[in-house]
Amino acid sequence: MFDNHSDDRIRREIQTVADEFTPINLAKVREIIGFPSHKFIEGKKKSSIGDFLMRFIAHSTFYCMATADENGQLDVTPRGDPPGSVRVLDPWTLALPDRPGNKLADSFENIERNPSVGLVFFVPGLSEIVRVNGDAFVTDDPDLLHSLGAGGKPAVLATIVRVREAFTQCGKAVIRSQLWEGDSRLLADAVTMGADFYTLALAQDAGSMANDLGDQLGDLNEMIQDDYRDGLF
């Protein structure tokens, strides 16, 4: 029986179909895909969670958390819960509940070795998503576990995330996958309250958005929708 390090070494020595392809460097990648077409795309990453992103996360029923060990070996775990289960404790801090599972504790083992985490939040009915990157640790604080409870039971553990980056991402992947077709929970309406996603995202960061977009400020949602229509594939 091999340990994990032996398995990794053996996998590296085995010839696979992957060896038939030639890697390209970032310069070549940029030559093919180019650079962001609007300055606001580069500037949308913030070091805290604004009011609109708080509301988005509060209505999220599904998210994924990526962790890595000290060698950079990655793991991604899906998390699902009723709306409001993830708590925004302040603009720089998230609390994520842990429910009973398979007890492998891959994420917790990684966080012990490497605190960096990446999160992707989804709200049913909304194409756009919210991403958060930060540093995490695990706690068993009883008051916090009680506040993160669901189904009449407290959370088993809680992951605290210190936010380094929070930002939105366009909805092309969700649109292409037709992920929310037929969903009737109306959570998207609860988040946007009759407005559109980009108007609310813009209002949250109005100052920096205005500087980046200039005369295009009022046309942001129309620009995005045009891109969804004409640039999906």
Backbone torsions as a table, in degrees:
resi	resn	phi	psi	omega
1	MET	NA	133.9	-176.3
2	PHE	-97.9	147.8	171.2
3	ASP	-83.3	176.9	-175.0
4	ASN	-61.9	-39.6	-178.9
5	HIS	-65.3	-39.1	177.1
6	SER	-64.5	-42.1	178.2
7	ASP	-59.9	-43.1	179.5
8	ASP	-62.0	-42.6	-179.6
9	ARG	-64.3	-43.0	-179.7
10	ILE	-64.1	-41.1	179.2
11	ARG	-62.4	-37.2	179.5
12	ARG	-67.6	-29.2	-177.2
13	GLU	-84.3	-18.9	-178.2
14	ILE	-79.9	133.4	174.0
15	GLN	-75.6	131.4	178.6
16	THR	-131.0	174.8	177.9
17	VAL	-59.8	-28.0	178.8
18	ALA	-56.9	-29.9	-178.4
19	ASP	-70.1	-10.6	180.0
20	GLU	-81.7	-10.4	-176.1
21	PHE	-106.6	149.5	-178.3
22	THR	-100.8	122.2	177.0
23	PRO	-66.6	151.8	173.1
24	ILE	-119.8	156.0	-178.9
25	ASN	-89.9	175.8	-175.7
26	LEU	-63.9	-35.2	178.6
27	ALA	-58.9	-41.6	178.4
28	LYS	-68.7	-39.2	177.3
29	VAL	-58.1	-46.9	179.8
30	ARG	-64.1	-34.7	177.5
31	GLU	-61.3	-34.5	-177.5
32	ILE	-83.0	-48.4	-172.6
33	ILE	-95.8	-19.4	-178.8
34	GLY	80.8	-159.6	-178.4
35	PHE	-122.3	163.9	177.9
36	PRO	-52.3	137.7	-175.4
37	SER	-83.0	-14.4	-179.0
38	HIS	-131.3	139.9	-177.3
39	LYS	-62.0	-33.1	-177.0
40	PHE	-64.3	-24.9	178.3
41	ILE	-65.0	-42.8	179.4
42	GLU	-68.5	-30.7	-174.4
43	GLY	-96.5	7.2	-173.4
44	LYS	-81.4	-11.9	178.9
45	LYS	-75.0	125.0	-179.2
46	LYS	-118.0	158.5	-178.2
47	SER	-91.3	7.4	178.1
48	SER	-148.7	169.1	-177.7
49	ILE	-99.0	116.6	179.8
50	GLY	-79.0	176.0	-174.3
51	ASP	-59.2	-43.8	-178.1
52	PHE	-68.0	-41.4	177.8
53	LEU	-65.1	-33.9	174.5
54	MET	-59.5	-44.8	-179.2
55	ARG	-66.5	-38.4	177.7
56	PHE	-60.0	-51.4	-178.5
57	ILE	-62.4	-36.7	179.8
58	ALA	-63.8	-24.9	-179.7
59	HIS	-102.0	1.4	-179.2
60	SER	-73.7	131.8	177.2
61	THR	-106.5	-7.6	-177.7
62	PHE	-148.9	134.2	175.5
63	TYR	-150.1	163.2	177.1
64	CYS	-121.7	142.3	179.3
65	MET	-121.8	123.3	176.7
66	ALA	-100.0	134.1	175.7
67	THR	-131.9	166.0	179.4
68	ALA	-145.1	149.7	176.6
69	ASP	-85.7	-172.4	-175.4
70	GLU	-68.1	-15.9	178.7
71	ASN	-99.2	3.9	-179.9
72	GLY	84.2	7.8	176.2
73	GLN	-72.2	123.8	-169.5
74	LEU	-94.9	155.5	173.1
75	ASP	-145.3	138.8	177.6
76	VAL	-125.0	130.1	-179.3
77	THR	-121.8	136.0	175.7
78	PRO	-84.2	146.1	177.6
79	ARG	-131.4	132.2	177.6
80	GLY	-132.5	139.9	-175.3
81	ASP	-161.9	167.6	172.2
82	PRO	-64.3	156.5	176.8
83	PRO	-54.5	141.7	178.3
84	GLY	90.4	-0.6	-177.0
85	SER	-72.1	-35.3	174.0
86	VAL	-83.5	127.0	-176.2
87	ARG	-105.0	132.0	170.1
88	VAL	-91.1	101.9	-174.9
89	LEU	-74.5	-33.6	170.4
90	ASP	-161.2	176.6	-175.7
91	PRO	-61.5	-9.6	-176.6
92	TRP	-118.1	5.3	-171.0
93	THR	-142.2	128.5	172.4
94	LEU	-113.5	150.1	172.2
95	ALA	-122.6	121.7	-177.1
96	LEU	-111.4	126.4	179.3
97	PRO	-79.3	149.4	171.4
98	ASP	-113.8	130.7	179.8
99	ARG	-105.0	167.8	177.2
100	PRO	-56.7	136.0	-178.0
101	GLY	-147.7	-147.8	-173.6
102	ASN	-86.0	-1.6	175.5
103	LYS	67.6	13.6	174.9
104	LEU	-69.4	-33.8	175.5
105	ALA	60.1	33.6	179.7
106	ASP	-58.2	-45.4	-178.7
107	SER	-62.9	-43.0	-178.1
108	PHE	-67.0	-39.1	177.1
109	GLU	-62.6	-41.2	178.3
110	ASN	-64.6	-45.7	-178.8
111	ILE	-61.3	-34.6	176.5
112	GLU	-60.1	-35.0	-176.1
113	ARG	-93.9	-29.8	-174.4
114	ASN	-150.5	110.8	-172.8
115	PRO	-74.3	-8.9	-175.0
116	SER	-68.5	133.0	177.2
117	VAL	-135.4	153.8	172.7
118	GLY	-128.1	134.9	-176.0
119	LEU	-124.8	141.9	174.3
120	VAL	-127.9	120.6	-177.3
121	PHE	-107.1	137.7	177.7
122	PHE	-120.1	144.5	169.9
123	VAL	-120.8	123.4	-179.9
124	PRO	-53.7	130.5	179.6
125	GLY	96.7	-17.1	178.6
126	LEU	-103.8	131.9	178.4
127	SER	-74.0	-38.6	-176.8
128	GLU	-74.1	156.1	179.7
129	ILE	-127.7	168.4	176.4
130	VAL	-120.3	133.5	178.8
131	ARG	-116.7	140.5	178.2
132	VAL	-134.0	130.4	173.2
133	ASN	-117.7	143.5	-179.3
134	GLY	-172.8	-163.0	178.8
135	ASP	-120.8	138.2	-169.7
136	ALA	-124.9	158.2	166.4
137	PHE	-146.8	163.4	-176.1
138	VAL	-107.3	140.4	179.0
139	THR	-136.1	156.4	174.4
140	ASP	-119.0	27.8	179.1
141	ASP	-53.8	119.3	-172.1
142	PRO	-64.6	-37.4	179.5
143	ASP	-65.5	-41.6	179.2
144	LEU	-66.4	-42.8	179.5
145	LEU	-61.5	-37.3	177.6
146	HIS	-65.6	-42.0	-178.5
147	SER	-69.6	-22.0	179.0
148	LEU	-95.3	11.7	-176.0
149	GLY	-67.1	159.3	175.6
150	ALA	-152.0	148.6	-179.9
151	GLY	63.0	27.3	180.0
152	GLY	78.4	7.4	-179.0
153	LYS	-125.7	141.4	176.5
154	PRO	-68.3	160.9	173.2
155	ALA	-63.0	150.7	179.2
156	VAL	-71.9	-44.6	176.7
157	LEU	-146.8	171.8	176.1
158	ALA	-133.7	140.9	173.6
159	THR	-105.6	121.1	176.4
160	ILE	-94.5	128.8	179.6
161	VAL	-116.1	120.3	170.9
162	ARG	-85.7	116.3	-171.1
163	VAL	-73.4	129.8	170.8
164	ARG	-105.2	-37.8	180.0
165	GLU	-141.3	140.4	173.5
166	ALA	-140.9	130.7	-177.7
167	PHE	-162.7	163.8	178.3
168	THR	-96.1	159.7	175.0
169	GLN	-134.6	144.3	-176.5
170	CYS	-62.5	165.3	-170.6
171	GLY	-96.5	17.7	-175.1
172	LYS	-59.6	-41.9	-178.4
173	ALA	-63.0	-43.0	-179.7
174	VAL	-67.6	-39.5	178.8
175	ILE	-64.7	-46.7	-179.5
176	ARG	-60.5	-37.2	-177.9
177	SER	-81.0	-10.8	-175.3
178	GLN	53.3	41.7	-170.3
179	LEU	-60.9	-40.8	-171.7
180	TRP	-103.4	11.0	-179.7
181	GLU	-60.6	127.8	179.9
182	GLY	87.8	-3.1	179.4
183	ASP	-74.1	133.5	-173.9
184	SER	-121.9	21.0	-174.9
185	ARG	-80.9	-13.8	176.3
186	LEU	62.9	21.6	177.9
187	LEU	-68.1	-31.3	178.4
188	ALA	-61.2	-40.7	178.8
189	ASP	-65.0	-34.0	178.9
190	ALA	-67.4	-32.1	179.4
191	VAL	-77.0	-46.8	-172.7
192	THR	-89.4	-19.2	176.4
193	MET	51.2	43.7	176.0
194	GLY	89.2	-10.6	176.9
195	ALA	-93.9	-175.5	174.5
196	ASP	-105.9	158.8	-173.4
197	PHE	-54.9	-46.6	-172.0
198	TYR	-75.8	-27.9	173.4
199	THR	-63.7	-41.6	-179.5
200	LEU	-72.0	-40.6	177.2
201	ALA	-63.0	-38.1	179.1
202	LEU	-67.6	-42.2	-179.4
203	ALA	-62.1	-33.3	179.9
204	GLN	-64.2	-36.3	-177.6
205	ASP	-123.2	47.4	-170.1
206	ALA	-57.1	-42.1	-176.1
207	GLY	-61.9	-54.6	-177.5
208	SER	-69.0	-36.4	177.6
209	MET	-62.0	-42.6	-179.5
210	ALA	-62.2	-41.1	178.5
211	ASN	-64.3	-39.9	-175.7
212	ASP	-77.1	-35.5	-174.0
213	LEU	-93.9	-28.6	179.9
214	GLY	58.7	-126.4	-177.2
215	ASP	-67.2	-15.3	-179.2
216	GLN	-85.6	0.9	-173.4
217	LEU	-52.7	-48.2	-176.3
218	GLY	-75.7	-10.5	-176.6
219	ASP	-102.8	9.9	-172.7
220	LEU	-59.2	-50.7	-177.5
221	ASN	-62.6	-40.5	178.2
222	GLU	-63.0	-39.9	177.6
223	MET	-61.2	-44.5	-179.3
224	ILE	-65.1	-45.2	-178.8
225	GLN	-63.7	-37.8	175.3
226	ASP	-61.5	-40.1	179.3
227	ASP	-68.2	-38.2	175.3
228	TYR	-61.1	-40.5	-177.2
229	ARG	-72.0	-43.1	-171.4
230	ASP	-102.7	-15.0	-173.7
231	GLY	-121.6	24.0	-174.7
232	LEU	-72.7	-34.7	-178.0
233	PHE	-127.0	NA	NA
